[in-house]
Amino acid sequence: MSEFHEGELAVQQLAGVRAEADRLSGMLAPPHLGGAARFLGERTFAALTGRDTEGRLWTSPLVGPPGFLDAEATTLRVHALPSPGDPLHDLPVGQAVGLIVMDYARRRRIRVNGVLVERGAEGLRVDVEQAFGNCPKYIRPRQLAADAPQADDGAATRGATLSAAQRELLARTETFFLGTTHPDRGVDTSHRGGPAGFIRVEDGALWWPDYPGNNMFTSFGNLAVDDTAAVLVPDFGTGTSLLLSGRAAVEWVTAGSAGDDGGTGRRVRFTVQQVAGGPLPVREEPTTPRGAAA
């Protein structure tokens, strides 16, 4: 996995950033989690992409107290499971999975991709094949605290269409996660962020503009080969989450045209096929205004 795959190369070529991407190819070298163990061990939130028992791709939240992510060399142990009723609560062993671990407060993130080799009552074990950090772009700082599910969080739901409340959440969100897959190179989870309103909702589909990034195009490269995709939208204010499974495609438009907020000439259109929702046992803590008493 030390080289970009065919989809990544194709998108890099279209974007005119092959030389810039080549300078980052060392990030694809075989991983060793020793240097990231402390960062991972201090986190309380991650997003996991994998397939459910029917083979459908989803991205789900993973939440736990500091220490619920335990990294050593090329193994990541997750001492938590997706919530009961979540599409990935019983995800099958032996499949490729991708995680992204977030530190919203310090605007840091690490992607960890590999194979799920164990699922038990207390958690998961992943044999890691890729692990690399990303820049802090498009992450709004926020303080998160793991919390027990509340009675008003509601039960898990499933459907085929978006409700009015779910459309409203999409229209105001500033942060979400995109899961993609490649037939040979596995599964990846990436973070997407922007100002409220950067996701547009139209009938049974949604789209968002692409912003300048690290030029590796892991997600877009996967979509160039396999359009299977998943979206996770956490609502840290209410302690709920929205999960979407469907298809996605990268659309190339005129740079600077209407809706091209990032000026890249790229956007992603996501067609919703399945919808799920449920509790998210992590909340955003209110920040103390500058100058106010602690």
C-alpha positions in Angstrom: 0.0 0.0 0.0 3.0 2.3 -0.5 1.6 3.7 -3.8 -1.6 5.5 -4.8 -4.2 3.3 -6.5 -5.7 3.9 -9.9 -8.6 6.0 -8.8 -6.5 8.3 -6.7 -4.0 8.7 -9.6 -6.9 9.5 -12.0 -8.4 12.2 -9.7 -5.0 13.7 -8.9 -4.3 14.0 -12.7 -7.7 15.7 -13.3 -7.0 18.1 -10.5 -3.5 18.8 -11.7 -1.8 17.9 -8.5 0.1 14.8 -9.3 3.5 16.3 -8.2 2.1 17.6 -4.9 0.5 14.2 -4.2 3.7 12.3 -4.9 5.4 14.2 -2.1 2.8 12.7 0.3 3.1 9.1 -0.8 5.2 8.2 2.2 2.1 8.5 4.3 0.9 5.3 2.7 3.9 3.3 4.1 3.1 0.4 6.5 2.0 2.0 9.8 3.3 1.8 13.3 0.9 3.3 15.9 3.5 3.8 18.6 3.8 7.5 17.9 0.0 7.9 17.8 -0.8 5.8 20.9 -1.1 8.7 23.3 -3.3 10.7 20.9 -5.6 7.8 20.3 -5.8 6.9 24.0 -7.0 10.4 25.0 -9.9 10.5 22.6 -13.6 10.0 23.3 -15.0 10.1 19.7 -14.3 8.2 16.4 -16.2 7.4 13.3 -16.2 3.8 11.8 -17.0 2.8 8.3 -17.8 -0.8 7.5 -20.5 -3.1 6.1 -23.6 -4.4 7.9 -24.8 -8.0 7.9 -26.4 -7.4 4.5 -23.3 -5.9 3.0 -24.4 -2.3 3.0 -21.8 0.4 3.7 -22.4 2.7 6.8 -20.4 5.1 8.8 -21.2 5.0 12.5 -20.1 6.8 15.7 -17.9 5.2 18.3 -17.9 6.8 21.7 -16.1 6.0 25.0 -14.1 7.5 27.8 -10.4 8.2 27.4 -8.6 4.9 26.9 -11.4 3.3 24.9 -9.0 3.3 21.9 -5.9 1.2 22.7 -3.1 1.3 20.0 0.0 -0.9 19.9 2.3 -1.3 16.8 -0.2 -2.4 14.1 -3.1 -3.2 16.3 -6.0 -1.0 17.4 -8.4 -2.2 20.1 -11.7 -0.4 20.4 -13.3 -1.0 23.8 -16.7 0.0 22.5 -19.3 -1.0 19.9 -21.8 1.0 17.8 -25.0 1.5 19.8 -27.7 -1.2 19.8 -29.9 -0.6 16.8 -27.0 1.0 14.8 -26.5 -0.6 11.4 -23.0 -1.6 12.4 -23.7 -2.9 15.9 -23.2 -6.5 14.6 -20.8 -5.8 11.8 -19.2 -9.0 10.5 -15.6 -9.9 11.2 -13.1 -10.3 8.4 -14.0 -7.2 6.5 -12.1 -4.0 5.7 -12.9 -1.1 7.9 -11.8 2.5 8.2 -11.8 4.8 11.2 -11.1 8.5 11.8 -10.3 9.6 15.3 -11.1 13.2 16.1 -9.8 15.8 18.5 -12.1 18.7 17.8 -10.7 20.8 20.6 -7.2 20.9 19.1 -8.4 20.4 15.5 -6.5 17.2 14.9 -7.5 13.9 13.3 -6.0 10.5 12.4 -7.3 8.0 9.9 -6.8 4.3 10.7 -7.7 1.7 8.0 -7.4 -2.0 8.2 -9.2 -5.3 8.7 -11.6 -6.1 11.5 -10.3 -9.4 13.0 -12.3 -9.6 16.2 -15.7 -8.4 17.5 -16.7 -9.3 21.0 -19.2 -8.2 23.6 -16.8 -5.4 24.7 -15.4 -4.2 21.5 -13.3 -4.6 18.3 -9.8 -5.4 17.2 -8.4 -4.0 14.0 -5.2 -5.1 12.2 -4.0 -1.8 10.8 -2.8 -1.4 7.3 -2.8 2.4 7.0 -2.6 5.2 9.5 -1.9 8.9 8.8 -2.8 12.3 10.1 -4.6 15.1 8.3 -4.3 18.9 8.6 -6.6 20.9 10.8 -8.5 22.6 8.0 -12.3 22.8 8.2 -12.5 21.6 11.8 -14.4 24.0 14.1 -13.0 23.8 17.6 -15.5 22.3 20.1 -15.3 20.6 23.5 -16.9 17.1 23.6 -17.7 15.0 26.6 -18.8 11.4 26.6 -22.2 11.0 28.1 -24.6 8.2 28.9 -27.6 8.1 26.5 -30.4 10.2 27.7 -34.1 9.2 27.9 -35.0 11.8 25.3 -32.4 10.8 22.8 -34.9 8.4 21.1 -34.6 4.9 19.8 -32.7 3.9 16.7 -34.7 4.5 13.5 -34.5 3.1 9.9 -36.1 4.2 6.7 -35.5 5.0 3.0 -36.2 8.7 2.9 -35.2 11.8 4.9 -37.5 13.3 7.4 -38.0 17.1 7.7 -35.9 17.1 10.9 -33.1 15.2 9.2 -33.2 17.6 6.2 -32.9 20.5 8.7 -29.9 18.9 10.4 -28.2 18.5 7.1 -28.9 22.1 6.2 -27.3 23.4 9.4 -24.4 21.0 10.0 -20.8 22.1 10.0 -19.2 18.7 10.4 -19.8 15.2 9.0 -18.0 12.1 7.9 -17.8 10.4 4.5 -17.1 6.6 4.2 -15.8 5.2 0.9 -14.4 1.9 -0.3 -12.1 0.3 -2.9 -12.2 -3.4 -3.9 -8.6 -4.0 -3.2 -7.4 -1.1 -0.9 -10.1 -1.3 1.7 -12.3 1.2 3.4 -11.7 4.8 4.4 -13.4 7.4 6.6 -12.8 11.1 6.0 -14.0 14.3 7.7 -15.8 17.0 5.9 -16.3 20.5 7.4 -17.6 23.9 6.3 -19.9 26.7 7.2 -23.5 25.9 8.2 -25.4 25.5 4.9 -22.5 24.0 2.9 -24.6 20.8 2.4 -27.4 21.3 0.0 -30.4 19.0 0.1 -32.4 18.4 -3.0 -35.2 15.7 -3.1 -33.6 12.4 -2.4 -30.1 13.6 -2.9 -27.6 16.0 -1.3 -24.4 17.7 -2.5 -21.6 19.7 -1.1 -18.7 21.7 -2.6 -15.1 20.4 -2.2 -12.6 22.5 -0.5 -8.8 22.5 -1.0 -7.1 19.7 0.9 -4.0 17.6 1.0 -4.2 16.5 -2.6 -4.1 12.8 -1.8 -7.8 12.4 -2.8 -8.3 9.1 -0.9 -12.1 9.5 -0.8 -12.5 10.8 -4.4 -10.1 8.1 -5.7 -12.2 5.4 -4.1 -15.4 7.0 -5.6 -13.8 7.0 -9.0 -13.6 3.1 -8.8 -16.6 2.3 -6.6 -19.5 4.8 -6.0 -20.6 3.0 -2.8 -20.6 5.6 0.0 -21.9 6.4 3.5 -22.4 9.6 5.5 -22.5 10.2 9.3 -23.8 13.5 10.6 -23.3 13.9 14.4 -25.5 16.3 16.2 -23.5 17.1 19.3 -26.0 19.6 20.5 -28.9 17.1 20.9 -26.9 13.9 21.3 -28.3 12.2 18.2 -26.8 11.1 14.9 -27.9 10.7 11.2 -26.5 7.9 9.1 -27.0 7.6 5.4 -26.0 4.8 3.0 -26.1 5.2 -0.7 -24.0 6.2 -3.8 -21.8 9.2 -4.4 -20.1 10.8 -7.4 -17.6 13.6 -7.9 -18.8 16.2 -10.3 -16.4 18.6 -12.0 -17.8 22.1 -12.6 -16.4 25.4 -13.7 -14.2 26.8 -10.9 -15.8 29.7 -9.2 -19.3 28.9 -10.6 -22.4 29.1 -8.4 -22.1 26.8 -5.5 -18.4 26.2 -5.9 -17.7 27.6 -2.4 -14.2 26.2 -2.2 -13.2 27.4 -5.7 -11.9 24.0 -6.6 -14.4 23.2 -9.5 -15.4 20.0 -7.6 -18.4 18.9 -5.7 -19.9 15.6 -4.4 -23.4 14.4 -5.1 -24.8 11.8 -2.7 -27.9 9.7 -3.5 -29.6 8.5 -0.4 -30.7 4.8 -0.4 -31.1 4.1 3.3 -31.4 6.3 6.4 -30.8 5.5 10.0 -30.7 7.5 13.2 -30.2 7.1 16.9 -28.6 8.3 20.1 -25.1 9.7 20.2 -23.7 9.5 23.8 -21.4 12.5 23.5 -22.3 16.1 23.9 -20.8 19.4 23.1 -19.9 21.4 26.2 -20.7 25.1 26.2 -17.7 27.3 26.1 -17.2 30.1 28.6 -17.2 33.5 26.9 -13.9 35.3 27.0 -13.8 37.5 30.1 -16.6 35.6 31.9 -16.1 34.1 35.3 -15.0 30.5 35.2 
